[in-house]
Amino acid sequence: MSLPSLANWRNAVEVYRKPQAIAMLFLGFSAGLPLLLIFSSLSLWLREAGVERGAVTYFSWAALAYSFKFVWAPLIDTLPLPGLYTLLGRRRSWLLVAQLLIMTSIIMMGMTDPIDNLPMMALATVLLGLSAASQDIVIDAYRIESAGDKLQAALAAMYIAGYRVGMLASGAGALYLATWFGSDQTYSYQAWRLTYLCMAMLMMIGVMTTLLIKEPAPNQQREPYLHSNFDYLRFVLLFITVTGVFILAFLQLGVADAVKSSLREGLGFNGVLAAFFGQTVQIVVAVALSSITARGLILVHAVNREMVRSTYVDPVVDFFRRYAKLALWILLLVGFYRISDIVLGVISNVFYFDMGYTKEQIASINKVLGLVMALLGGFIGGLLTTRFGIMRMLLTGAILAAATNLLFMLLATLEPNVPMLALVIAADNLCAGLASAAFIAYLSSLTSISFTAVQYAIFSSLMTLFPKVLGGYSGGMVESLGYPGFFLLTALLGVPVIGLILYLMRREATRVDG
């Protein structure tokens, strides 16, 4: 190997020692910690407390804030926080407020016994979902603004590593603490209270990081003080009104059921496919009604039109202006890049259980080996993306994501085989970590420095929305196709993604040559 190549590899590894990369490790931990306090850890707490299973699952809806964070990302990107903006800057001030709200929410949950006050627990959980999603918005914007494109893959890898460790702390770590504090064979509110208070204290890692890091250079950001306080108030009221219309339309309209019935009875669609299209149409209708509401309020001057344009319209216009005819193809790639692993991931634990593996085997391999391989995949992905470029590794990640799903096909044909299970989980997590590092770097490269928070929030919401909707019907797909057929389908879903990447690579090469 030539000396220049060795130097390039050395430079690729060296980026992990930069202050921005180290900061992302701790901010990633802060971002990963809240998620399982809404999902698995909270679910187990509520079940131990005797809450009905149906009510327990409703609490997971608090995490929908992650899929719709693009709605209030413009508020975070636009509104300056009085006092804190001058002291900390735009990104750090919002980051600190979000982290303090996360701590407050976790403490509220810890101080509430669900047996005595389930509504208060629900309120605290929703607040945790909103504040955690808001923290994600600011961290994403900070990561993009704090370093150039060449460092984004390394920063993404460090963020993923911290995120996974944060999830481990709030998942397995929280369950271990609850058991250690006394909630083992019988329910103990005191044990869960102490556990959640410990989780709240762990958020101090993120708070201290926020206070120690530097604010991105002011010349990289838009000046937020463009409007009066009254304009900001009207803008917030517009946001609340439009959000309310969307929620009511999505929950109350029976569009999904009507479309599902029409497709099944009139056109003979498969039940799972009809339900997916029905849910998609319901989302589109809710978005359309909320957009009409916003347009009407703007026309009657209920809000400053220029403020709405610069906050919501300009980021979208900027993206389509920069990418022109490629914009729709890029959005398709963003929306479906992770479809193979997300759809499979929804039912993976159920699959392991159905195949005869014990909960202890699933947990130990997933939490230990899976975590190690995911971290390793993230670091390798960041290193290779820095060395060979984003698009090449994006293509590699897409191919590996589809290929590893074929390993699940093989596993489905075997009797319980722990070494094979470990191999499949290791390969799946390694490839997922590699693909995630490349994909986050790709999304970061798509954003304009003038609209980082809004554009990245749109991309990150879009990348999970349709895969999650489709993943909700994965159980029905398994009933119709069986596990081998289902895993083959998830692998085939990755083929159009590979074609999209090849097309965009060819168009980019043509543009550069021209």
Sequence and secondary structure as in RCSB ss.txt:
>XXXX:A:sequence
MSLPSLANWRNAVEVYRKPQAIAMLFLGFSAGLPLLLIFSSLSLWLREAGVERGAVTYFSWAALAYSFKFVWAPL
IDTLPLPGLYTLLGRRRSWLLVAQLLIMTSIIMMGMTDPIDNLPMMALATVLLGLSAASQDIVIDAYRIESAGDK
LQAALAAMYIAGYRVGMLASGAGALYLATWFGSDQTYSYQAWRLTYLCMAMLMMIGVMTTLLIKEPAPNQQREPY
LHSNFDYLRFVLLFITVTGVFILAFLQLGVADAVKSSLREGLGFNGVLAAFFGQTVQIVVAVALSSITARGLILV
HAVNREMVRSTYVDPVVDFFRRYAKLALWILLLVGFYRISDIVLGVISNVFYFDMGYTKEQIASINKVLGLVMAL
LGGFIGGLLTTRFGIMRMLLTGAILAAATNLLFMLLATLEPNVPMLALVIAADNLCAGLASAAFIAYLSSLTSIS
FTAVQYAIFSSLMTLFPKVLGGYSGGMVESLGYPGFFLLTALLGVPVIGLILYLMRREATRVDG
>XXXX:A:secstr
  HHHHHHHHHHHHGGGSHHHHHHHHHHHHHHTTHHHHTHHHHHHHHHTT  HHHHHHGGGGGGGGTSGGGTHHH
HHH   TTHHHHH HHHHHHHHHHHHHHHHHHHHHT  TTT HHHHHHHHHHHHHHHHHHHHHHHHHHHHHS HH
HHHHHHHHHHHHHHHHHHIIIIIHHHHHHHHT SSS  HHHHHHHHHHHHHHTHHHHHHHHHS    GGGS    
 S HHHHHHHHHHHHHHHHHHHHHHHH  HHHHHHHHHHHHS   HHHHHHHHHHHHHHHHHHHHHHHHHHHHHT
TSS HHHHIIIIIHHHHHHHHHHGGGHHHHHHHHHHTTHHHHHHHHHHHHHHHHTT  HHHHHHIIIIIIHHHHH
HHHHHHHHHHHHH HHHHHHHHHHHHHHHHHHHHHHHTSS  HHHHHHHHHHHHHHHHHHHHHHHHHHHHHS TT
SHHHHHHHHHHHHHHHHHHHHTTHHHHHHHHHHHHHHHHHHHHHHHHHHHHHHHHHHHHHHHH 
